[in-house]
């Protein structure tokens, strides 16, 4: 549905925000765009909806060129910007309904869908309060509803879970999956990697405007080390499979290869009662990828 | 065209909803301004002759329109830019011209009650007999449109803090140093020359001459100058609205 080829954006001040980025998003797919602040994620999304003009490279959306046809691109693409949506003087329900109508929805359809979304995200109790008095999290959820009330074929969400409480974050992730289930393509920018890991099908990691890794969360983490944590006040003699010991108070963490997991469990059981063994998470992979200089890693 | 009009109506609704708490405030400010000029300014002069009364009474509605278009509107646009409304609207699938038209409509309607109130006050205070020309409606519309488009252009082209400063300066310039409430020949020659190109004097002429229908007929030149300012304001505003980094 969306193909990005060799996309480069250099701002007039000389800042290269995107540097030769390529990836694609298909129908029903949720792509997670990960990267530090300033990695070029927002610039990338802004080019797809025609707010920023690429310096070079090509974007293809549903077989057409959204750079040349920016007005059309905005009709097939719903975008939740990172900045809070303007809600001064209106209630959450009014804002969602008006944007739904502006996106081409019929009165009845929009009213029904708004009600559904407010219930699904459990924010009905604030639906009719003046929105400027709402908490940051509820405002963010309202902005999410504004983006998906009449979703375009492509939905782009820039940090949709900022300020949102853990319970409602889950509800939001469910809605993202529901969009994918109905054939929408979703591009998701988030720093909430641990949670997004369960929602996204494919990851694109950006660092300094370049793609440093792409693949499924599982494939990216495969072959990575596992973590063993145990609570012990003294440092026991470490077996040969244990690497990079790290202590925080009475908690000792070592890394090991997945093949040594059984040996690690036995060893840990001999030294303390409480221990945990975890596979590398997407967050670990991300931190590893974006630390220091490295070459691009491409995992199919 | 149908979808343009649909977007336009929905945007008018959204803007009106956002501004509904401010509308009464604008009405009060405009009324104070009009009454202030008509009644307050008269205290500055020992004797108000019919010519002065005419300038004050027709200057008041002109200044009301300038205040709405060149002070209130740019300040609210600056605020909208700061809080992200402008950036958000740019992501919506609506024509930019519909956004601009909706904003203009809201501001023109906002200016209307103050305009009428100012005139009514003047007529009662000075016992004026106006000879209103049929051109008064298009003239007022042109003045309001020019003030608002120039105000928008300033607000869209400049950073919000500068917009607020410039719009404050504009109200002083139009109130004290523009031939709106008094004849142009009281100003020094160089300032008169500048006012031939600025919109303020032409706004005053357009309003005064269509309210009083003098022997010379409608002020054609003023209409032309205002038209040029209006088009320039629209062009700059649309340019900023559609600009891509």
Interface residues (C-beta under 8 A of the other chain):
Chain A: X11 X12 X46 X49 X50 X51 X52 X53 X70 X71 X74 X75 X79 X81 X83 X84 X85 X86 X88 X89 X90 X94 X98 X99 X101 X102 X103 X104 X152
Chain B: X3 X7 X10 X11 X13 X14 X17 X18 X19 X20 X21 X80 X83 X84 X85 X87 X88 X89 X90 X91 X92 X93 X94 X95 X244 X245
